[in-house]
Amino acid sequence: MKTLAFSVFILLACCTHSALYAQSAQSIPSAYGVGDPAQDFSLKNVDGRMVSLNDYKGSKGVIVVFTCNHCPYAQLYEQRIIDLHRKYKDRGFPVLAVNPNSPDIVPEDSFGEMQNRAKQKKYPFAYLFDEDQTVYQQFGATRTPHVFLLDENLIVRYIGAIDDNPEAPNSIKNRYLENALEAILLGGIPNPDFTRAVGCTIKKKKT
């Protein structure tokens, strides 16, 4: 019953406004595929600075995560994203988080609320606001969270989920992102290099 109740909560939370405004996988054309070079972008960080993808060219790569404040899945993965940054930053793969949602649709995802969340949770990584909603479409992100792992040349090496169990971190069987990172660090190829992202649909401003 507990699992059923949680699933119903997730469904209701993630479907809010979705009938009119959410972008589904079918309505956003896939942009980047594995092997594609990611183009530079520049977005405002919660500290007010502009941060670009090219700022990370000195690293071995970057973990781009499209996430947000309000989504229950994003909240479930929040600590895991923080832990991933702490584990892999010194090994050359920092996290770069991007909020793609329109605050017109979800006020909890406004820039001010992003600043509050980052301060409250002590985010150790940049948390950028895709205010005009161009970057998530450039990547082809459809969910929060949705991961795009880039290598030192900003080539996409893995796309998809962080792992296979949003609800129970202690019951994870496949750590897709970590496995992809370890493969790259050893000079290999991630396998799998693509999984289905599980989370809330991105909330696009009505045009």
C-alpha positions in Angstrom: 0.0 0.0 0.0 2.9 2.4 0.8 4.4 1.9 -2.7 1.0 2.4 -4.3 0.4 5.6 -2.3 3.8 6.9 -3.3 3.2 6.1 -7.0 -0.2 7.9 -6.9 1.5 10.9 -5.3 4.2 11.0 -7.9 1.7 10.7 -10.7 -0.4 13.5 -9.4 2.5 15.8 -8.8 4.2 15.1 -12.1 1.0 15.5 -14.2 0.0 18.9 -12.8 -0.5 21.2 -15.7 0.8 18.5 -18.1 -2.3 18.3 -20.2 -1.9 21.8 -21.4 1.8 22.7 -20.9 4.1 19.7 -20.4 6.4 18.6 -23.2 6.4 14.9 -23.8 9.1 12.8 -25.5 7.0 12.8 -28.6 6.6 16.6 -28.8 10.2 17.5 -28.3 12.4 16.4 -31.2 15.5 14.5 -30.1 18.4 16.8 -30.3 21.7 15.2 -29.1 22.4 11.6 -29.5 25.4 9.6 -28.2 28.5 10.7 -30.1 27.2 14.2 -30.9 29.2 17.3 -29.8 27.3 19.6 -27.4 27.2 23.2 -28.4 28.2 25.9 -25.9 25.5 27.8 -24.0 25.5 30.4 -21.3 23.0 30.6 -18.5 22.6 32.4 -15.1 23.7 30.6 -12.0 22.0 31.0 -8.7 24.8 33.2 -7.6 24.0 35.6 -10.4 27.1 34.8 -12.5 26.8 33.6 -16.1 28.1 30.1 -16.6 28.9 28.5 -19.9 29.4 24.9 -21.0 32.9 25.9 -22.3 33.9 26.8 -18.7 34.2 23.1 -18.2 36.5 22.4 -21.1 39.4 22.0 -18.7 37.8 19.0 -17.0 37.7 15.4 -18.2 34.0 16.0 -18.8 30.8 17.3 -17.2 27.6 15.7 -15.9 24.8 17.9 -17.3 21.6 17.2 -15.3 18.3 18.8 -16.2 16.5 19.0 -12.8 14.2 21.3 -10.8 12.8 22.2 -7.4 9.3 20.9 -7.4 9.4 17.5 -9.1 9.2 14.6 -6.7 11.7 12.6 -8.8 14.1 15.5 -8.8 13.8 15.7 -5.0 14.3 11.9 -4.7 17.5 12.2 -6.7 18.7 15.5 -5.2 21.1 14.0 -2.6 22.3 11.4 -5.1 23.2 14.3 -7.5 25.1 16.1 -4.7 26.9 12.9 -3.9 27.8 12.3 -7.5 29.4 15.8 -7.7 31.4 15.2 -4.6 32.6 11.8 -5.7 33.5 12.7 -9.3 34.4 16.4 -9.3 38.0 15.7 -8.2 38.2 13.0 -10.7 37.4 15.5 -13.4 33.6 15.2 -13.8 31.7 17.9 -12.0 27.9 18.2 -12.1 26.2 21.1 -14.0 22.5 21.3 -13.0 20.0 23.1 -15.3 16.4 24.0 -14.4 14.4 23.9 -17.7 10.9 24.6 -16.2 8.9 27.7 -16.8 7.9 29.4 -13.5 4.8 30.7 -15.2 3.6 27.1 -15.1 5.4 26.0 -11.9 6.1 28.9 -9.5 8.2 26.6 -7.3 10.8 26.6 -10.1 11.4 30.3 -10.3 14.9 31.7 -10.1 14.3 33.0 -6.6 13.1 29.6 -5.4 16.1 28.0 -7.1 18.4 30.3 -5.1 16.5 29.3 -1.9 16.8 25.6 -2.7 20.5 25.8 -3.6 21.2 27.6 -0.3 19.0 25.3 1.8 20.5 22.2 0.4 24.1 23.6 0.1 24.5 22.7 -3.6 28.2 22.3 -4.3 27.6 22.7 -8.1 26.3 25.4 -10.4 22.5 25.4 -10.7 21.5 27.3 -13.9 18.2 28.7 -15.1 17.2 27.9 -18.7 14.9 30.9 -18.6 14.1 31.1 -22.3 13.9 27.3 -22.5 16.3 26.9 -25.4 19.0 24.8 -23.8 16.9 21.8 -22.8 15.5 21.7 -26.3 19.0 21.9 -27.7 19.9 18.8 -25.7 16.6 17.1 -26.2 15.9 16.7 -22.5 12.3 15.6 -21.7 12.3 14.8 -18.0 13.6 16.0 -14.6 16.0 14.6 -13.9 17.6 13.8 -17.3 21.3 13.3 -17.6 23.7 14.0 -20.4 27.3 12.9 -19.7 29.9 14.7 -21.8 33.6 13.9 -22.2 36.5 16.3 -22.2 35.7 17.3 -25.8 32.1 17.9 -24.8 31.0 14.9 -26.8 27.8 13.2 -25.5 28.8 9.8 -24.1 25.7 8.8 -22.1 22.1 9.9 -22.0 19.3 8.9 -19.6 18.7 7.9 -16.0 21.0 8.1 -13.0 20.1 4.6 -11.9 17.3 2.1 -11.9 15.5 2.9 -8.6 14.2 6.4 -7.9 12.3 5.4 -4.8 14.8 3.2 -2.9 18.5 4.2 -3.1 19.5 1.1 -1.1 17.9 -1.2 -3.6 19.6 0.1 -6.8 20.8 -2.7 -9.1 22.1 -0.7 -12.0 24.0 2.6 -11.4 23.9 3.7 -15.1 25.6 7.0 -14.7 28.3 5.9 -12.4 29.0 2.9 -14.6 29.3 5.2 -17.6 31.7 7.5 -15.7 33.9 4.6 -14.6 34.0 3.3 -18.2 35.1 6.7 -19.6 37.7 7.1 -16.8 39.2 3.7 -17.8 39.3 4.7 -21.4 36.3 2.5 -22.4 32.8 3.0 -23.8 29.7 3.2 -21.6 27.4 0.2 -21.8 24.6 1.0 -21.9 25.1 4.5 -23.3 21.4 5.2 -23.4 18.6 4.6 -20.9 15.1 5.9 -20.5 14.9 9.0 -18.2 12.3 8.6 -15.5 10.8 11.8 -14.0 8.4 14.7 -14.4 7.8 16.1 -17.8 9.5 19.5 -18.5 7.0 22.3 -18.1 7.1 24.5 -21.2 5.6 28.0 -21.2 2.5 28.3 -23.3 3.1 30.1 -26.6 
